[in-house]
Amino acid sequence: MAEAKEENVLDTIVVGGGLAGLTAAYRLRDRDVLLLEKEEIPGGRTVSRKLGPYVYNAGAQVILGDSSPLARLADELDVKRTLIAKSKLPFFTNGKLYSASGQIGLLRKLPMSLADKLRFAWFSLRLKRKYGSLADKPFDPKDPKIIELNSTTVDQFLGSVPRSVRDLWEVFAVVATTTGGDVVTPYHPLMVLLFFLEDEYFVEGGTNQLTIALCRMLGEKAKLGAEVVEVKEMDDRVQVTYDLDGARKTAQARQCIMATQAPITLKVVQDLPDWKRDVLARIEYGSMTTAAFLLSEPSERFLGKGVWRVPVQGQMICALTDPSYTYPREFKEETGQGLLRVYTGDKVSKELMGRSDGEVAETLMDDLVAMLPQIKGKVVESDVAHWYHALPLWKPGHDAIYPNLQAPTGRIHYCGDYTGPGFMNGSVLTAYRVVEEIEKA
Ligand SMILES: Cc1cc2nc3c(=O)[nH]c(=O)nc-3n(C[C@H](O)[C@H](O)[C@H](O)COP(=O)(O)OP(=O)(O)OC[C@H]3O[C@@H](n4cnc5c(N)ncnc54)[C@H](O)[C@@H]3O)c2cc1C
């Protein structure tokens, strides 16, 4: 491979053009900054794809909260977001789709005994009162409520609740973390439960529009198709080696931001101190598989009116969404088509990852047909994606590793969702944190 050297010492090199890296580079755009992203399309896990007439999000689906860090960033970038005006709260269990216009209505319909319903309602109300404010606050691992939620598994946290209540929680544990309540802490499942009831926003044109807009703002300062192979700290600078257009190149900067997932950071950064190596190696990854199905009839015919996302219990699929939900009615009528996007996690996804896309689509379609038999014969096209998803908070005691996860090593800074509370808001917050570190330095 030919070698080409760039002698100029830049201010900052950002490795990884997912949401975290792009946000950090965008905030530092007035400096001499260079962002290197391996893929030809920026955005990492914010990938959106087209299926038939619709755009759907193969990765991150929604912006959570109207005044969240990500919502504010979208507004600053002029990226249009639409409130998903959910008029029904659905749940799939015992082979049936239940939906109602509110929480109490849904609870009344669910196949549980009256005593269990009352216990669930009382338990949820207590949780909302005690922990509800966490959903609106920036994540602080030192917050006593977060420490409490992260010190135990979901199962231990629930204590002696009835089986049906535990089963409901299991769905939220898997939807949130791809892993069961016997392993994960209640923090993430609780946040997802709260967010299911809160405002969610769809990015017009797909979540990828956000990261594409950030990348556009960087112009020549972002290089796509640039895979970083080595990051090495030298006396007064950091040297980054990367492959681009068949050539091996180096660039140097006063500091570097690693915005890649933990195993890549571990592999690429040379001479890491043991304390950093240890915490990076402790980050575990759950697997997720998403599949989208283009349908020959509008989605509403299968889900009923007002249903945007359905948590699912007792199937391979753990949640399903209607990505055509925010499209104008006239558009949907004109195309006559619908779209459903499903996902699975944990063991199911791990098993599916060993199969071809065609086999995965068929397996998940069978599962979907078992849930909604009217869909049989109505699938026109499908699309599959697999993901590894870090959730550092998912096991009791893991919050203790945050200080070391976030700490810079010399001139190298670390961001990305695994160094914060997860989700896109988490990525943005971790980007703001490293920018602050650099600005203070
Ligand atoms: C299926 C799914 C659904 C989700 N739904 C939601 C949701 O609805 N709402 C929400 O808030 N969050 C959601 N998330 C989570 C959200 O997608 C992530 O938290 C967020 O996008 C992570 O951004 P990041 O920048 O931290 O990491 P990443 O997106 O993983 O970015 C890392 C980047 O580094 C690049 N890279 C890797 N190696 C190299 C290298 N050697 N050189 C250069 N570049 C490299 C990668 O290509 C990638 O672009 C979802 C995630 C998944 C998988």
The ligand as an SDF file (V2000), in Angstrom:
LIG
                    3D

 53 58  0  0  0  0  0  0  0  0999 V2000
  -31.6410   -1.0450   16.2410 C   0  0  0  0  0  0  0  0  0  0  0  0
  -31.3420    0.1430   17.1030 C   0  0  0  0  0  0  0  0  0  0  0  0
  -32.3590    1.0210   17.4910 C   0  0  0  0  0  0  0  0  0  0  0  0
  -32.0920    2.1350   18.2730 C   0  0  0  0  0  0  0  0  0  0  0  0
  -33.1070    3.0010   18.5800 N   0  0  0  0  0  0  0  0  0  0  0  0
  -32.8290    4.1470   19.2360 C   0  0  0  0  0  0  0  0  0  0  0  0
  -33.8320    5.1280   19.4250 C   0  0  0  0  0  0  0  0  0  0  0  0
  -34.9690    4.9610   18.9760 O   0  0  0  0  0  0  0  0  0  0  0  0
  -33.5000    6.2740   20.0950 N   0  0  0  0  0  0  0  0  0  0  0  0
  -32.2420    6.4880   20.5810 C   0  0  0  0  0  0  0  0  0  0  0  0
  -32.0080    7.5490   21.1770 O   0  0  0  0  0  0  0  0  0  0  0  0
  -31.2630    5.5800   20.3860 N   0  0  0  0  0  0  0  0  0  0  0  0
  -31.5190    4.4230   19.7180 C   0  0  0  0  0  0  0  0  0  0  0  0
  -30.5240    3.5250   19.4740 N   0  0  0  0  0  0  0  0  0  0  0  0
  -29.1790    3.7910   20.0120 C   0  0  0  0  0  0  0  0  0  0  0  0
  -28.4040    4.7710   19.1050 C   0  0  0  0  0  0  0  0  0  0  0  0
  -28.4280    4.3300   17.7750 O   0  0  0  0  0  0  0  0  0  0  0  0
  -26.9520    4.8180   19.5590 C   0  0  0  0  0  0  0  0  0  0  0  0
  -26.9020    5.0350   20.9640 O   0  0  0  0  0  0  0  0  0  0  0  0
  -26.1550    5.9480   18.8920 C   0  0  0  0  0  0  0  0  0  0  0  0
  -26.4660    6.0690   17.5230 O   0  0  0  0  0  0  0  0  0  0  0  0
  -24.6800    5.6120   19.0750 C   0  0  0  0  0  0  0  0  0  0  0  0
  -23.8710    6.6360   18.4740 O   0  0  0  0  0  0  0  0  0  0  0  0
  -22.3080    6.6160   18.7030 P   0  0  0  0  0  0  0  0  0  0  0  0
  -21.7240    7.7020   17.8940 O   0  0  0  0  0  0  0  0  0  0  0  0
  -22.0370    6.5940   20.1580 O   0  0  0  0  0  0  0  0  0  0  0  0
  -21.8200    5.1820   18.1260 O   0  0  0  0  0  0  0  0  0  0  0  0
  -21.8570    4.6080   16.6280 P   0  0  0  0  0  0  0  0  0  0  0  0
  -23.0920    5.0130   15.9410 O   0  0  0  0  0  0  0  0  0  0  0  0
  -21.5960    3.1380   16.7450 O   0  0  0  0  0  0  0  0  0  0  0  0
  -20.6330    5.3390   15.9170 O   0  0  0  0  0  0  0  0  0  0  0  0
  -19.3240    4.8140   15.8600 C   0  0  0  0  0  0  0  0  0  0  0  0
  -18.7610    5.1620   14.4810 C   0  0  0  0  0  0  0  0  0  0  0  0
  -17.3950    4.7710   14.4140 O   0  0  0  0  0  0  0  0  0  0  0  0
  -17.1450    4.2790   13.1030 C   0  0  0  0  0  0  0  0  0  0  0  0
  -15.9370    3.4570   13.1350 N   0  0  0  0  0  0  0  0  0  0  0  0
  -15.8010    2.2140   13.6440 C   0  0  0  0  0  0  0  0  0  0  0  0
  -14.5350    1.7990   13.4890 N   0  0  0  0  0  0  0  0  0  0  0  0
  -13.8640    2.7990   12.8840 C   0  0  0  0  0  0  0  0  0  0  0  0
  -12.5070    2.9570   12.4680 C   0  0  0  0  0  0  0  0  0  0  0  0
  -11.5880    2.0070   12.6630 N   0  0  0  0  0  0  0  0  0  0  0  0
  -12.1550    4.1110   11.8530 N   0  0  0  0  0  0  0  0  0  0  0  0
  -13.0570    5.1140   11.6490 C   0  0  0  0  0  0  0  0  0  0  0  0
  -14.3690    5.0050   12.0260 N   0  0  0  0  0  0  0  0  0  0  0  0
  -14.7410    3.8630   12.6390 C   0  0  0  0  0  0  0  0  0  0  0  0
  -18.4110    3.4860   12.7970 C   0  0  0  0  0  0  0  0  0  0  0  0
  -18.5330    3.2330   11.4130 O   0  0  0  0  0  0  0  0  0  0  0  0
  -19.4760    4.4300   13.3460 C   0  0  0  0  0  0  0  0  0  0  0  0
  -19.9090    5.3510   12.3810 O   0  0  0  0  0  0  0  0  0  0  0  0
  -30.7670    2.3770   18.7000 C   0  0  0  0  0  0  0  0  0  0  0  0
  -29.7360    1.4970   18.3360 C   0  0  0  0  0  0  0  0  0  0  0  0
  -30.0070    0.4080   17.5360 C   0  0  0  0  0  0  0  0  0  0  0  0
  -28.8860   -0.5080   17.1200 C   0  0  0  0  0  0  0  0  0  0  0  0
  1  2  1  0
  2  3  1  0
  2 52  2  0
  3  4  2  0
  4  5  1  0
  4 50  1  0
  5  6  2  0
  6  7  1  0
  6 13  1  0
  7  8  2  0
  7  9  1  0
  9 10  1  0
 10 11  2  0
 10 12  1  0
 12 13  2  0
 13 14  1  0
 14 15  1  0
 14 50  1  0
 15 16  1  0
 16 17  1  0
 16 18  1  0
 18 19  1  0
 18 20  1  0
 20 21  1  0
 20 22  1  0
 22 23  1  0
 23 24  1  0
 24 25  2  0
 24 26  1  0
 24 27  1  0
 27 28  1  0
 28 29  2  0
 28 30  1  0
 28 31  1  0
 31 32  1  0
 32 33  1  0
 33 34  1  0
 33 48  1  0
 34 35  1  0
 35 36  1  0
 35 46  1  0
 36 37  1  0
 36 45  1  0
 37 38  2  0
 38 39  1  0
 39 40  1  0
 39 45  2  0
 40 41  1  0
 40 42  2  0
 42 43  1  0
 43 44  2  0
 44 45  1  0
 46 47  1  0
 46 48  1  0
 48 49  1  0
 50 51  2  0
 51 52  1  0
 52 53  1  0
M  END
$$$$
